[in-house]
Amino acid sequence: MSPSADQLTAFQSNSGFTPSACATLAVGSVFAVLLLWGVWAMRTAYVGWTEHRISQRQLLGVTVRFAAMYVVLTFFLLS
């Protein structure tokens, strides 16, 4: 359901930006949080691997899971 012209005008006059700009901000925020979490997860896994607490296979699993999650979210949010 798309908003009417009156709703778009009201949104823009009250917020100061367009709904598409708001959507861009939301998608950008999701990707920023995902990238920060991914860097944290891979760094933690790397430290565990260097200290011999996890195997190389587990390190690869963390990396592959993050890459898969990033690809799936990219497909859903940017298509």
N, C-alpha and C positions, 0 to 999 in steps of 0.2 A: 504494500500500500504506500504510494508516494504522497508526500504532503501537498496540500493545496498551496496556491500562490500566497494566500493570506498567512498561512502557517509559516512559510518560508520567510516572508517579510517580517513577521513577528519574531521569529528565531534570530534572524540577522540583526534586527534593531535592538533586541535585548542583549544579545551576546557579543555583538561586534564582529563576528566572523560567520562564514557560511557553514552549512552542515557538512559539505565536502571537506572543508579544512578541519573540522572537528573529527571526522572519520580518519583523515590522514594522520592527525595527532594520535588518535587511539591506536591505529595500526603501527605507527612508529614506536609508540610506547611499548606495545607488546613485543616487537622485535628487539628493542633495547633491553628489556628485562630478560628475554630469552637468551640474548647474546651474553649478558652479564652472568646469568645462571650457568650457561654452557662453559664459559671461561673458568668460573669457579669450580664446576664439576670436573672439568678436564685437568685443571691444575691440581686439585685434590687427588685425583686418580694418579697423576704423574708423580706426585710426592709419595704416595703410597707404593707406587711401582719402584721408585728409586730406593725406598727404604725396605724393599722386599716384603711388604705387607700384602700386596696383591700381585697377581701374575700378569704377564704381558697380555694374555688373552683377555683378562678382565679390563685392563686399560683400553684395549682395542674395543671391547664391548661398550664401554662408556662413550668412547669417541663415535662409534657407529650409531649408538642410540641418539646422541645429540644431533648428529648430522641428519638422521632420519626424521627426528622431530622438527628440525629446521626446514627440511624440504616439505614435509606435510603441511606445516603452518604456512609456509610460503605459498603452496598450492591453494590452500583454502582461503587465505586472507587476501591474496593478490590476484585471484582469478575472477 
